[in-house]
C-alpha cells in the first residue's frame, strides 16, 4: 500500500524557493522533482512512480494507463486536470486539497473590491501624474469614492470560500445574498440567480467550473445587473463569458470587474480581457490563492494525504 517512489510534476507552480519541503521529503522514500512538465515529457516522467503529485499538469487516460501509479495527489482543490473515470477504472487513488487558500482568497476578493470602490488605482495614477501637486486644494476629489457598508454582495458558490467572503462582508456592514446552485431550485436562504443579479452591488463568484456553470455569467446575466455593479471572479475562467464581459465593461452595462482567472492560462494574444481600453477592469494573474502561508498549507495537506494513504486510510479522496 505504501508509496515509495514519488514524482512532483510542476513544483514551480507552488514553490518559488520559499517553501519548507522537509515534510514532503519525509513522506516518500524517493522523490523526483520537476519544475514543470510538458505533455510530451509526461509519460516518461511518471513511468515507474508509485505516487504522482500534480498541480496543473493534465493526467489523461493514456498517461494513467501507461504509468498506473498507486496514488495521484492533486495539489489543488479542482481535479479537472485528472481523468477521474480512468483513475477509477484503473484502481488509482486520487486526492485533492480543500480549504488551504481560504484566508488568501478572501483577502484578495476584498482587495479587489476595495480597490474599485476607493478608486485606488485612479488616484495612484493621478498622483504620479502630478495632479495632487498641481491641486489648489488639500485633496483630490476627481474620482467618486463609495463605501461598501450598506451595499449588497451576491455570492455564487457558497462553499468554503463563499462562506469566508460572506463572513468578512458582514463585518464591513454589507448585506449578503446567496445564489441557489445552478440547475437547482432555491432552498432556504438561497435565491435564484436571475432574482439575485438585479439586486447586487457586488457579485463574487466562488463556484467550480462544470458543464452547468460554464458561461454562467454571459450577455443576459450581465444585462440584468445594475449599471454600477462590480463583478469579481476568483473562481475559474470559463464561468464568465469573457467576450461578453469585455463588451459590458466597454459599453457601461456594469460598472466594473475584477478578474483573477481566465479561460486559458497563461492568456494568449486575443483574449478580450487583455484589451487596453478597459480601464474599469482589474486583472490579476491567478494569484488569489498564492500567499506564502496558503502555498505552505497546500504542501502540508498533500503530505497529510500521502501519510493517510500509506496508513491505509481515506483522506481527501475523490477516487
Secondary structure, DSSP 8 states (H G I E B T S, - for coil): ----EEEES-GGGT-SS-S--HHHHHHSSEEEE-S---HHHHHHHHTT-SEEEESS--B-HHHHHHH--SEEEESSS--TTB-HHHHHHHT-EEE---STTHHHHHHHHHHHHHHHHTTHHHHHHHHHTTHHHH-SSSS--SS----STT-EEEEE--SHHHHHHHHHHHHTT-EEEEB--TTS---TT-B-HHHHHTT-SEEEE-----TTTTT-B-HHHHHHS-TT-EEEE-S-TTSB-HHHHHHHHHTTSSSEEEES--SSSS--TT-GGG-TT-TTEEE--S-TT--HHHHHHHHHHHHHHHHHHHTT---SB--
